[in-house]
């Protein structure tokens, strides 16, 4: 501003840097007007062939000079401050844009195609086709119950359930839901503490062709009721203690899971289409308002099958289910293991947040898989201080937050060098996970664990405000595509249209 003309530009840059508001200092020197090299200079010295400017504390200096046959555009940059090749690609894009402005229609969006090399890299990374059986999320469990009925499916503090026993209880709940008026496609809420009843309820709801909506028992009453209403839940499955103690919405049918014991069990699960909804999980996102993400059977099954194939998850594997049912990591805990004959180990609800309990169960129950946010694995490795304390753990998957660079090393100290470490990413709106980064060794130049590459049948784009692909090193909005994308937000058609684009 003219009123502050005595404040030098260098001081401005220093102040911006001090307050961390400044980016790369870039100067544009507009020298239009008088000729840069006039006729007398050219006559005696010839045409200019090389030039250099050096300005203190400036990363990039852009000059423009008129010449007899056009305009000279020149960039002087500090190469060491930029990734290799970045300035060349930027300058090429800049030149192409100016050329288009000379002849193009300014009413149209400017074409900014990616450099050919970047296009090829992205096409290769996003080429993730893999054929999987597009059935239902719970099909694998009920098939295992028929083929291996005596195999252990669920281990809790109170009991061990075989596949046959768990399937029988689930089908009885499904029969009860039918008696209570639940039709395929209806939503049924689950408000239960962690334990066997949760798993039975999930499998029973799906077997009835319905959609499960997990709502934590620790949710404030107002938020809980809002979720019930937005989900359109017709029935809430809870236990006696919470049913008798709670104040429930008038139009809700609140049932105790024990009431299902008198119902006639279904002979087999009710068939629905693979693109039918399997669950609705509510996430507050960035607004604080609950948004119900509608995920289909085939979307969730694609992710489950991709992880199982990638890490050869099978009947000998067991996972410790530390995630809450209303956190979508629990979807893999249940169906990733139960679809291949493995077992799910659940800590008691009262001790589900205690690392000493996790360590005991991992050792006692021969747990092979870990799946949680990074902070919980961090707590576990701090508890398991002696070498090989987690020797049975062969795979740890972390997601949902920033991953510390030292976590893979600490895992291997506790579980052995053969233990695998996988950092996964994505969104609740894209069926658990959408990308993965396997970490063997952490290179010295990493500042964090990279976000990873797309899983099977999924893809990523980084786009600008007009939906165009951003070149490398350009910040943009991350878009997830492919088989895992949810159908939308429950009861919010305008927001769904805005966020779920074609």
N, C-alpha and C positions, 0 to 999 in steps of 0.2 A: 504494500500500500504506500501511496505517495507520502502519507503522514509519517511513515517510518523509514524514509529513504536513507537515513543515517545508520540504519542497522544493516551491516554488510551481509551478503548472501552466505558467506562462510559461517558467520555467527548463527544465522538462521538454521543452517544444516546441523551445526553442533547442538543447538537447542532441540531440534526435532529428534536427533539421535539420543540426547539425554532423556527426553520424555518418551522415547521408543515409538514415536509416531512416524518417523521418516523411513523411507525405503532406500533404494539405490539412488544416489544423487545423479540426475541426468540433466544436461544442459542442451538447450536448443538455441543455436546461434543463427539467427535469420539475417543473412547478408544480402537480401534482395535489394535491388536498386542499382547502384554503381557497379560496373563490371569488376569482377574479381581480378582479372588480368586484362588490362586494356590493350589497345592496338600497339601503342608505343612499347609496352613491356614485351608483348609477343614478338615484335619486330627485332628487339635486341636480345631477348633471353629465350625465345621459343615458347612452345606450349608447356604448361605445367604437367609434370609426369608423376610427382610424388609429393606428399604433404604430411605433416604431423602436427598435432596440437597436444599440449600437455598442460592440464589445469589441475592444481592441487585439490584433493578431496572429491574429485568428480570421477564417477565410474564410467560414464559414457557421455561423449561430447558429439553432438550432431550439428554439422554446419551445412548451410545451403548457399551456393554461389551461382550467379548467372554466368553463362558462357555464350559465345556467339551461336553455338548450335544446340543450346538447350540448357538444362539445369544440372549443376554438379551437386550431388548429395554425398556427404562424407561422414562416416562414423569413426571416431577414435575412442577405443574402449580399453579398459584394463583387462586383458584377456584372462589373467589369473583369477579374477573375481567371478567369472562366468563358467558354467559347464562347457565342456569342449563342443564346439560346433554350434552353440546356441546363438551367438551373435551373427554368424553367417546365415543361419536359417531365418532369424528375425529380419535381417536386412533384405534377404530375398523376398520374404513375404511383404515387407514394406514397399519394395520396388514394384512388386506385382500389383499391390493395392493402388499405388499412385498411377500406374499404367492403366488400370481399370477405370479409375476416376476420370482419366482423360477421354475415355470413349464410352464408358458404360452408362446405364440408367441409374441415376442417383436415388431414384425412388425405390429401388430394389435393395435388399440386404447385400452388403459387399461380400463377394466370394472370398473365403479364407481357407482354401484347402490345406489339409495337412501335407507336410513333406512326404514324398513317396516312401522313404524309409520308415517313417513313423506309421504310415498306413499299413505297411506290411507287418510290422511288429504287432500292432493292435489286432489285425485280422488273425494273426497266428495265435495270439494269446486268447482271443475270444472264440477260437474254433474249438468248441468243447462238446461236440455231439457224442452221445452215448445212449444206446437203446436200453431201456429198463422196462420191466413189466408194470404197466400203468394200472395197478389194482388199487386196493384200499389200504389205508395206513395200518389197519389191524389184521389184514389177511394173513400176513406171515405168522403172527402169533397163533391164530386159530389153526393154521396148517401145522405148526409145531405141536400144538396140543393133540392133534390127531396122530402124528407120526411118532412123537416122543412124549407121550402123556406123563411119564414118571419123572422126566427131567425137571430139576429145580428151576423155577421161574422167578420167584420173589422171596427175598430174605429180609425179615424185619426183626425187631427186638423180640416179638412175641411168637413168631411162627415162621416156618418155611412152607411155601406153597408150590406144589408141582404145577406144570402147565395144565394138566387135566383139572386140578382143583381150582386154579385161577379162572380157567375158561368156564367151568360150571357155575362159579359165583357170578361171573360177568353175564352169562346168558340168563341167569335168574334175575339180575338187575334189569336186563333188557326186557324180560317178560313183565316185570313190575312196571317199567316205564310205559309199556304198551297199555297195561291196565289203567295207568294213571292218565291216559289220553295223549301220550306223546306219539307223534307221527314222524316219519322220516323227514329230515330237514328242520325239525324244531330244535330250539336251543335249550339246553339243560345246564344250569350252573352247578358248580361243585364248590362248596365252602366247608372244607374238612382240614384237620391237622394232617401233617405229613404221616404217611403210614399206608398200611395195606388197603384201607377203605378207599383212599384216593385212587389207587390203581384199579381196583375193582370197579369203581364208579366210572372212570374214563373208558375202560373197555366195555362196560355195560351200555353206556350211552352210545358209543360207536356201533356196537352190535345191534342196537335198536334203530340204526340208521339216522340217529340224531347228531347234534353238534354239541361238543362240550365247551363250557365257558368256565375256566378256573378263576375263582375269586378268593383271595387269601383271607384267612380268618383274622389276620391282623389289620385288615383294611378298616379305616374309619367308616362308621355306619352310613354317613351321607354319601361317601364315595362308592361304597358297596352297593347301596340302593340305586345310585345313578348307573352303575354298570349293569345291574339286573335289568333296569328299564331299557337302556340302550341296546342291550343284547336281545331284548324281547324274550327273556327266559320265562318259560311256563312252569318249570319245576326247579327247585333248589334242593340238592342233596346235601345234607349236613349230618351231624350226630346229635344225640339226645341232649347233651350239655349245651350246645350252641343253639339248638332249636328252642329249648325251653327258656334260655336266658335272653335270647334276642328279641328285638321288636322288628317285625317283618312287614313288608309292603302288603296291602290288603289283597291284591290280585295275584299274589304268588302262592303256589302250592309248595309248602316246605315239608320235606319228608326226611325221615331218619333212614339211613341205609338198612338198618335192621328190619324195617317194615317190608323190605323186598323178599325176606326169607319165606314168606307165605305165598309168594307168587309162583305161577307156573312158568318154568324156564322156557325160553325159546329153544327150538331144536338146533338152530343154526343162526348166524347173524343175518340180518336183513340186508339184501343187496341194494346198493345205491351206485350212482355213476361215479367214476373216478374224479370228475370235476366237481362233485358235490363237496360242500364244506365239511371239514373234519373238526375244526376248532376255531374259536374266536378268543384271542388273547388281547387284553386291554393294556395299552401303553400310554403313559402321559406325554411322551415325546418332549417337545420344547415348550408346549403351551400350558402344561399343567392340567389340561382337560383330558379325561379318559377317552381314548380312541380305540375302538375295537377292530383289530386286524382280522379279516376273514381269510383263512387259509384252507385251501382245498386238500383233499386226500392226495391227489397226484403231485401237487406242489411240494408238500411235506415229504412224501415218499421219495421224490427225486433226490432231495438232500440226504435223507437217511440212507438210501441205496448207494449214493455216491461216496459217502464216508465209509460205509461198510466195505465197499469194493476197494477203496483206496488203502485202507488199513487192515484188510483181511479179517474183519471182525467176525467171529464165529461162535460156535456153541461152547467153547472153553473160556470165553470172556465173561467178565463180570464188571459192572460199573457201580460206583458209589454215587447214589443220587442225592447230591447235596443241594441242587437247585430247587427253588420253590416251583410248585406246579404252575403258577401264573407267570413264570419266566420260561421263555420258549426253549431254553437249553434242556428242560425236562422232557420235551418231545423226543429228542434223540435218546435220552436215557432210557425211556420206556420202549420206544419202537425200534431203535437201533439194535438193542440187545434182544428183545422178545421176538423180533422177526427172524432171528437166526438161531434161536435155541439157547441164547446166553441167559444170564441172570442179572436181576436188579437188586442191589443191596441198599436198603433205606435206613438211615440213622433214625433213632427215636426223635420225635418232634421236640422234646424238651432239651435234647443234646445235639441238635442238628447243626449248631453254630460252634461246636467245640472241636478244635483241631485234634485234641487228644483222643476224642471219640472217633474221628475219621481215621487216625493212625491205627487205633485198635481194630476197627472193622476191616481196614485194608489188609492187615496182617491175618486176622482171624478168618476172614471170609475169602481170602485169596483174590482180592480185587485186582483186575488187570488194566482197567481204563479209568481215567480221571477226566471230568468234563465240568469246567466251572469258569467263572470270571478269574482274571489273573490274581486278584487279591487273595482269594481263597487258596490257590496253589501256593502263593507266597507264604501264607500262614502255615500250610502243611509242611513245606520244606523247612521252615524255621523250627517246627516242632520235631521233625525227623532229623536230628542233628548228626547222629552217628552214621557212618558210611553204610550204604546198602540197607538202610532202615525201611525203604520202600522197594525192596528187591523184586517183588512180584509185579510191580507196575510197569507195563510195557509201552503205554501211550498216555500222554497227557495232552488234552486239548483245552486251550484257553481262548476266551473271546469276550467281547462286550466292553473292553476298556483297553487303555494303553498297557503294553507289555514291557516290563523291565528287561534290559539287556542281560542282566545276570541270572534271570530265572531259568533259562535252559541249562546253564552250567550247574546251578543248585539242584535242579531236578536230577541230573545225571549223577551227582555226588550221592544223592539219597537212593536213587533207583537203579543205578548202574549205567554204564556207557551205552548199552544197547537200547535204553529207553528212548522213545521218540517224542519229540516236542512239536506240536502243531499250533500255530496261532491262526485263528479263524476270524472272519469278519462278515459283516452283512447288516441286516436289519430285521426286526420282527416282521416287517412288511414283505420279506423275501424268504420265508420258510427257513428259519433258524440261522443258516449261514449261506453265504454266496461266494466266499473266497477262502483260500488257505495259503499259509506260508509255512512250509516245513523248515525247521531250524536245526541244522547239524552243528555248525560252528558259527559264532557271531563274528563277522569280519570287523576289523579295527575301525573302518570308516563308517559303520552304521551308527546313526544317532538314535534309532529306535528300531523295533522289529517292523519290517515292511508290511503293508496292508495285505499283500498276497495277490494271488491270481485266481481267476474264476474257477469254480467247481464245475462238474459235469453239467452240461445243458444250461449254463448260466453265462452272463456276459456283463462287462462294465464299460461305461463311457464317462468321460469328464467333459462337460459341456458348458458353453457360455449362456448368457441370458436369452439368446435366440435359439438355443438347442443345437448349436454347431459344436463339433468336436474341438476342444482346446488343444493346441500343440503342447508338446512336452514342456514342462516347467511353467506352464500357465495355470494359475489357480482357476477352478471352476466348480460346478456342482456335480456330485457323483450320482450317476444313474445306474441302477441295477436292472438287468433284463434277463429274460429267459424263463425256464420252467418253474422257478421258485417264486415268482412274483405273486403276491396275494391278489384276491379279487377286489379288494377295496376296504373302506372303513365302514363298519356297521352303522347304518342309519345316517350316514353323512355323504349323500350323493355329490354335493358340490365340492367338498374337500377331496373325495375320491377322484372326481373328474380332473381336479387340479394336480393331484399328486401321481395318479396312475395314468400315464399318457401313452398313446400309441406312437 
